[in-house]
Amino acid sequence: MQHLVVRHAEPSDAKTVAAMIEEIERYYGTTTIQPFEERLAQVEVALFGTPPLAYCLLAVADGEVVGLAAYSFLWPAAGSTHSLFLKELYVRPDERRLGTGTRLMREMQAIAAARPGCSRVEWMTDRDNADARAFYRRLGFEEFEGKVNYRVTSAVPDQLG
């Protein structure tokens, strides 16, 4: 049985996080991979800048990073409260079904519960990601059908005139 530790990423973990992001991109089929040095610089700014834009938990089993959970806080959520938004939950394929994902989700709930004014944890998964949807159902989470997601690039859109 492996010894699993879940902890926040530290500046010395930036290269590991940047490598994991590439692994995640490849897992989801991305063919155009950002150069490592660019990705590393963005990780350093996002996680360790002032103020940080996001936070990252690492799941470490027997000294090796086997998963991560990247999150940030959104305001407003319900009324004037805020929510913890889980942007990415990833466990390496050969480490799945060992409790790592469950542990990361429980840590997300604990972080939200410990933060005054945080009313909920929110996340998304692709509709065609049957494994992720089954994982969340096993944990007792119900799908929320109330919102439609939109996404545009950060470039100034021409259609807004």
ABEGO torsion letter per residue (X at the ends): XBBBBBBBBBAAAAAAAAAAAAAAAAAAGBABBBBAAAAAAAAAAAAABOBBABBBBBBBBGGBBABBBBBBBBOBBBEABBBBBBABBBBBAAABGAGAAAAAAAAAAAAAAABBGBABBBBBBBAABAAAAAAAAAAGBBBBAABBBBBBBABBBAAAX
